[in-house]
């Protein structure tokens, strides 16, 4: 892991813990960290595109999960800290979590389906969200849905990278 990847990972963890402990009062410091993550990015154009479509997909997915009553948040439809957390997570995809893009697709989906629900369960234990179904059901249904959604984001990100590599820079 390069120092840039390590810094990116630590900054994301900082945003995660700010969202967990401070919720919506974490917005200003969290956005500051996200700006720093973007500033340190080696692929700013790709990350900007990733943020634009990735946030739409991810937040649409989160809204769908609330409509399916898999989970709920104290602030409707979605809390601002969740938007911030998703922005930070997306900014890890091309840096500290780029290893996911090198895995065979089924390992990437498996890893996401196992680890993503664990993060949400931790959030539920701290009271920032509610799991509305039994844990086993949440882990299996939400985990697979989340993994597929994130894999779609990864596929689009890969196509954007390929496109940007073929376009001549001015």
C-alpha positions, 0 to 999 in steps of 0.5 A: 500500500502506497503512502497515498493509499494509506492517507486516503484510507485514514481520511475515509476512516476519519469521515466514517467515525465523524459520521458515526459519532457526530452525525449531522454535526460532522458535515463541515469537518467531514466536507473538509476531509472530503475536499482534502481527499479530492485534492490529494487524488491523482485522478481528479477528473475521474473522481469528479465523474465518479462522485457525480454518478456514484452519489446518484446511484448510491443514494438512490439505492439507500432510498430504495432500501428504506422504502423496502424497510430494510433499514431506516434513518432518524432523518428522512429521506436520508441524513446529510452525514450519509451523503458525506460518507458516500462521497468519502467512500467513493473517493477511496475507489480509485486509491485505497480500495482500488484492489477491489477493481483487480479482484475477479468480479465474484470476489469483489461482490463477495467481499462487498456483500460480507463487509458492507452490512457489517458497517451498517450493523456497527452504525445501528449499534451506535444508533445512527440508523435502524435495521428493520429486519432480522440481522440474518435477513439484513446481512443476506438481502441488503449485503447482496443488493449493496454488493451488486450496486457497488459493483455497478459503480465499479464497472462504470468507473472502469469504463470512465477510466478507459474513456479518459485514457483514450481522450487526448488531453488539451 
